[in-house]
Amino acid sequence: MRKAKRIAVLLAGALLMAGAGAGGAWWLLRAAPPAGQADAEETVRDAREYKYLDLEKIVVMLRGSAGEPLSHYMAVDLVFKTPVEHEKLVRQHLPLLRSIAVKAMSAYTMEKATLMSVEQFAADINAAYAASYAADRTTMPFAEAMIGKLIIE
C-alpha cells in the first residue's frame, strides 16, 4: 500500500509539473506576436525618413526673486525632427520657432528651471509649439522638438 501511495504522489507531482510547463509555454507563445506581424510593424514605423534640424544658441534670462542681485541665464540648443518633405518649411519657420521658445522659457524662474528635467523642458517647449500652431490653425511641419543642449547659469 505504501508503494502504491508513493507512486501515486510521484505521478501526481509529475503531472502537475508537466501541466505547469505546458501552461507556461502557452503563455509565452500567446504573448509573442507572429513572426510576420513584428516585421510589418517595424516597416510601418520606419516608412518615413526624417531629417534633424538645429536651432542653436537660444539664450533667455531667467526671472529671479525680488531683490536678487545676480542675473541667471539659460541657453538651449533645439533639434527638430522633421519629415524630409517638410525640411524647407521648417528652415523657413526657424525665426518663428526661436521666438516661441524664448517666450515659453522666459516664464521660468531660476528655482523652477533648476528643478526641471530635460524631458520636462522638451514637453513644455513642444506644448508651446503645439499651442502656437493651433492658434494659427496650421499643422506643425515637424514631429517633435528635442533638447540638444541645456545650460543654466
C-alpha positions as CSV (number, residue, x, y, z in Angstrom):
1,M,0.0,0.0,0.0
2,R,2.8,2.4,0.8
3,K,4.5,1.8,-2.6
4,A,1.2,2.5,-4.4
5,K,0.8,5.7,-2.4
6,R,4.3,6.8,-3.2
7,I,3.8,6.1,-6.9
8,A,0.5,8.0,-6.9
9,V,2.1,11.0,-5.3
10,L,5.1,11.0,-7.7
11,L,2.7,10.6,-10.7
12,A,0.6,13.5,-9.4
13,G,3.7,15.7,-9.0
14,A,4.9,14.8,-12.5
15,L,1.5,15.6,-14.0
16,L,1.4,18.9,-12.1
17,M,4.9,19.9,-13.3
18,A,4.0,18.9,-16.9
19,G,0.8,21.0,-16.7
20,A,2.7,24.0,-15.4
21,G,5.3,23.7,-18.1
22,A,2.6,23.4,-20.8
23,G,0.8,26.4,-19.3
24,G,4.0,28.5,-19.3
25,A,4.8,27.6,-22.9
26,W,1.2,28.5,-23.9
27,W,1.5,31.9,-22.1
28,L,4.8,32.7,-23.8
29,L,3.5,31.8,-27.3
30,R,0.3,33.7,-26.7
31,A,2.2,36.9,-25.7
32,A,4.7,36.9,-28.6
33,P,3.5,38.4,-31.9
34,P,3.5,36.2,-35.0
35,A,6.8,36.4,-36.9
36,G,5.4,38.3,-39.9
37,Q,3.5,40.8,-37.8
38,A,6.6,42.0,-35.9
39,D,8.4,42.7,-39.2
40,A,5.4,44.5,-40.6
41,E,5.2,46.8,-37.6
42,E,8.9,47.7,-38.0
43,T,8.5,48.7,-41.6
44,V,5.5,50.9,-40.8
45,R,7.5,52.7,-38.1
46,D,10.5,53.2,-40.4
47,A,8.4,54.2,-43.5
48,R,9.1,57.9,-43.1
49,E,12.5,59.4,-43.4
50,Y,13.3,62.2,-41.0
51,K,15.9,65.0,-41.0
52,Y,17.1,66.7,-37.9
53,L,17.5,70.5,-38.0
54,D,19.4,72.5,-35.4
55,L,18.3,75.8,-33.8
56,E,21.3,76.8,-31.7
57,K,22.0,79.4,-29.1
58,I,18.6,80.3,-27.7
59,V,19.6,82.4,-24.6
60,V,17.0,83.5,-22.1
61,M,17.4,85.5,-18.9
62,L,15.6,83.7,-16.1
63,R,13.4,85.6,-13.7
64,G,14.8,85.9,-10.2
65,S,13.5,86.5,-6.8
66,A,12.7,90.1,-5.9
67,G,15.9,91.9,-4.8
68,E,18.2,89.2,-6.2
69,P,21.4,90.9,-7.3
70,L,22.6,88.3,-9.9
71,S,21.1,87.5,-13.2
72,H,20.7,83.9,-14.3
73,Y,20.6,82.7,-17.8
74,M,19.5,79.6,-19.7
75,A,21.0,78.5,-23.0
76,V,19.2,75.9,-25.1
77,D,20.0,74.3,-28.4
78,L,16.9,72.6,-30.0
79,V,16.8,69.9,-32.6
80,F,13.7,69.5,-34.8
81,K,12.7,66.0,-36.1
82,T,11.0,66.7,-39.4
83,P,10.0,64.6,-42.4
84,V,12.3,65.1,-45.4
85,E,9.5,66.7,-47.4
86,H,9.0,69.4,-44.7
87,E,12.6,70.3,-44.2
88,K,12.5,73.5,-46.3
89,L,9.3,74.7,-44.5
90,V,10.9,74.1,-41.1
91,R,14.0,76.1,-42.2
92,Q,11.7,79.0,-43.1
93,H,10.0,78.8,-39.7
94,L,13.2,78.8,-37.6
95,P,12.8,82.5,-36.6
96,L,9.2,81.8,-35.5
97,L,10.4,78.7,-33.6
98,R,13.1,80.7,-31.9
99,S,10.5,83.3,-30.8
100,I,8.1,80.7,-29.4
101,A,10.9,79.0,-27.5
102,V,12.1,82.3,-26.0
103,K,8.5,83.2,-25.0
104,A,8.0,79.8,-23.3
105,M,11.3,79.7,-21.5
106,S,11.3,83.3,-20.3
107,A,8.5,82.5,-17.9
108,Y,10.8,80.2,-15.8
109,T,12.3,81.3,-12.6
110,M,15.8,80.1,-11.6
111,E,14.3,77.8,-8.9
112,K,11.9,76.2,-11.3
113,A,14.4,75.7,-14.0
114,T,16.9,74.0,-11.8
115,L,14.3,71.6,-10.6
116,M,13.1,70.5,-14.0
117,S,14.4,67.6,-16.1
118,V,15.4,67.8,-19.7
119,E,12.2,65.8,-20.6
120,Q,10.1,68.4,-18.8
121,F,11.7,71.2,-20.7
122,A,11.1,69.4,-24.0
123,A,7.5,68.7,-23.1
124,D,6.9,72.4,-22.2
125,I,8.5,73.6,-25.4
126,N,6.6,71.1,-27.6
127,A,3.4,72.2,-25.8
128,A,4.2,75.8,-26.6
129,Y,4.8,74.9,-30.3
130,A,1.5,72.9,-30.5
131,A,-0.4,75.8,-28.9
132,S,1.1,78.4,-31.3
133,Y,0.4,76.3,-34.4
134,A,-3.1,75.5,-33.2
135,A,-3.8,79.3,-32.7
136,D,-2.6,79.9,-36.3
137,R,-4.8,76.9,-37.4
138,T,-1.9,75.2,-39.2
139,T,-0.2,71.9,-38.6
140,M,3.4,71.7,-37.2
141,P,5.9,70.9,-40.0
142,F,7.9,68.8,-37.6
143,A,7.3,65.8,-35.5
144,E,8.9,67.0,-32.3
145,A,11.4,69.4,-30.8
146,M,14.2,67.8,-28.8
147,I,16.7,69.4,-26.4
148,G,20.3,69.2,-27.9
149,K,22.0,71.2,-25.1
150,L,20.7,72.9,-22.0
151,I,22.8,75.1,-19.8
152,I,21.5,77.0,-16.7
153,E,23.8,79.6,-15.1
